[in-house]
Amino acid sequence: MGIWQKLRAELRTVALVTLYFAAWIGTLMVIKVLVLEEYHIQFRGVSLVLVGALVLAKVVLVLEHVPLGAWIRSRPAWVYVVVRTALYSLGVLIVLLLEKAFESRHEHGGFLPALASLFQHVDIQHVWVNAIVLSGALLVYNAMDVIRQNLGEGSLSRLFLSPLPDESHADDDDARSRLAR
């Protein structure tokens, strides 16, 4: 494969993963806007959706190349999904905490005092909500990655872009599998 094909494949992968995370972050932002609107509070974080999604997508794609070791590979796939999700989620939580501390560093006289005061600040609930939702996004992403690895490249696209099997054949298959037992 030439350099242009590799570059094109990489850009396509980054774009698809970015769109995936943008959908999750966008949904989170819509929920925040709707909740805050109830209290007549304007929320202006919509432009951050794509930036956050792009950063998260690129970090996840880079971390996919970090091996977790033979112990994880020899365990059931759900262990791999849980461990990857936990590690990625911890990273997301750390970045969110650092981001909030960086934003409020002038109010608290520096970065470390801002980080220390963050746990008593109202914004901590926003950090937790963001971390929980993004952990859900990472869990689904990692589970789909395991499915893709087991079924082969392009199999998920074929699966979801194909029509469902005819119901009459599905009933026949169920009857055959029950008879085989």
N, C-alpha and C positions, 0 to 999 in steps of 0.2 A: 504494500500500500504506500503510495507516494505521500509527500509531506502535505500536499493540498487536501488529499482525502482524509488524512489524520486530523488536520486542522478543522476541516468541515465536520467530521464526526465528533470531535471534542466540543466545538461550538454548538452543535445540535444537542449533545448531551447536557451541556451547561444550560442551554435554553429550556429544555424540557424539565430539568430538575428545578430551575428557577421558577418556571410557571407553576410547578407543583407546590413549591413552598410559598409562592405569591398567592395562590388560592387559599392556603391555610392562613397566612398572615392577613390577607385581605378580608377573610371571614372574621378573624379576630378584630380587625379594625372596624368593620361594620357593626359588630356587636358592641364595641366600645362607644362608637358614635351614637348608636341607638340608646344605650343606657345613659350616657352623658346628656343626651338631648332631653331626656326626662327631667333633668335638673337644670335645663337651659344653659349647659356648659358647652362651648364650642370646642371641638377637637380637630386639630390640624396635623395629623400624622400620616395622612394618606400617601404623601410623596415618599415616605420611608418604607412603604410596602415593598416596592421593587428593589430598592437598595438593600433592605434586610434580606429579602429572598435571594438576591444575587450573592450576597456574602455568605449566607447559610448554605446555599447550593454549592458554592465553590469549596467551602470548608468541608462539607460532607463528602464531596467527590474526591478531595485530597485524602481525607481520613479513611476512605474505603481502601486505599492502597497500603494502609498501615496494618500489618498482620497482627492478629491477636494471639497467635501461638497455636501449637499442635493440640493443646488441651481443649481449646474451644472448638477446633475443627473436628475433634473426635466425639463431641457431644451432640445431642439432638439439635436440630436447626433452631428451635425456640430459644435455646440457651444463647446461641450466637446473636439472635435478634434482641434478646433482653440485655445482654452485655453491651452490644453496640449502642443500643438505645440509651442505656444508663450512662455510658461514657459520653456520648454526644450531648445528652441532656445536661449532664454536669458541666460540660463546656459551654452550653448555651446559658445556663444559670450564671456561671462566672462572668461571661461576657456581658450579660444584662446588668449584673451588679457593678461591674467596672464602668459600664456606660453611664449608669445613673450617678455613680460617684464622680465621674469626670464632669458630668453636666452640672453638678452642684458644688464643685470644688471651691468656687469663689465665695459662695454663701457660707461655707464652713471653715474657711481659712486654709485650704489645701486638700489634696487628694485623700490622704489617709484619714483625716477627721471626717471628711464627707463620706467615705466608705464606712467608717464606724457608726456615724449617725444614721446611715441609711436604714438600718434595722429598726429604728424607732420612728422612721418617717412614714408618712401616708403613702408615698410612692412604692413602698415595699409590696403592697398588694398588687400593683400593676406588674411588678417584676415576677411575682408568683404566678399570676394569671398568664403572662406571656410564656413563662417557663413551662407551665402545665400544657398549654395548647401546643407549643412547639415540640414538647416531648411526645404528644400524641401524633403530631405530624411525622416525627422521626421514627416512632414505633411502626406506623403504617409504611413508611418508606423502607425501613429495614426488612419488614415482613415481605413486602413486594419484591425487594432485592433477592431474598432467599428463594422466593417462588420463581423469579426470573432465572436465577442460577440453576435451579433444578429442572426447569422446563426448557431452558435454552433461550438464546437471544432472539428477540422478536416474538416469542410465544405469547407474552401477555397482550401485545398489540393484536395478534391474530385472534386470541381468545375473546377479547372485548370488542373487536370489530366484526366478528362473525355473528351471524344470527344464531339464536338458541336452537338446539336440536328439536326436532319434531317431538311433541309430547307422547305420541303413540309409540315411538321408538324408545323413549325413555322408560315407559312402563314395561315394554318388552325386556329391556336391559335389566330392570329391577327384578322382574320375574326370573330371568335367567340366573342372576347372581344369587337369589334366594334358593333356587333349585340346586345350584352348584355347592351350596353349604351342606 
